[in-house]
Amino acid sequence: MLAWTRTAGAIAVVTGLYFVVPLPQAGAGGGLFQWRSFASLAGLAVLTWLLTRQVQRALRPERLLVEQVTMLLTGVNLVVVFFAATYVVMADQFAGIRTRLDALYFAVVTLGTIGYGDIVPIGQAAKAAVIVQTVFDLVIVTSAITIVVSALRPRGRP
């Protein structure tokens, strides 16, 4: 129960911060494109490192199944919030993102590869960001989940 409580708290804090921390306005130009690109790449590197650490921690032999699952949930929450914040900053490049909740919703829908079509990237940078999220989700997040789930299988069973 402690693991679930801790995870719910972490998800609430991260998601809550997403809604209150000021982010640059969409379309704020002035040569910030290079800075934002660098910040996004640095953020992806940090996110990859954090997920890798979560997987390493989850694979420790003393970890219970519930701890492993909750660690992955925390990591997935970080991925969703990171991309949602990216979409908030790029909102002018999307048809349909008007609020932070819209961006969060779009990040979750993209993670789930659902694609309802109510929010659409229309700018080139937005399309690139969605491609990056899709590849990141498919490669990094899926790999993390697969590694942990594979470690849960009893030895000697396929």
Secondary structure, 3 states (H helix, E strand, C coil): CHHHHHHHHHHHHHHHHHHHCCCCCCCCCCCCHHHHHHHHHHHHHHHHHHHHHHHHHHCCCCCCHHHHHHHHHHHHHHHHHHHHHHHHHCHHHEECCCCHHHHHHHHHHHHCCCCCCCCEECCHHHHHHHHHHHHHHHHHHHHHHHHHHHHHCCCCCC
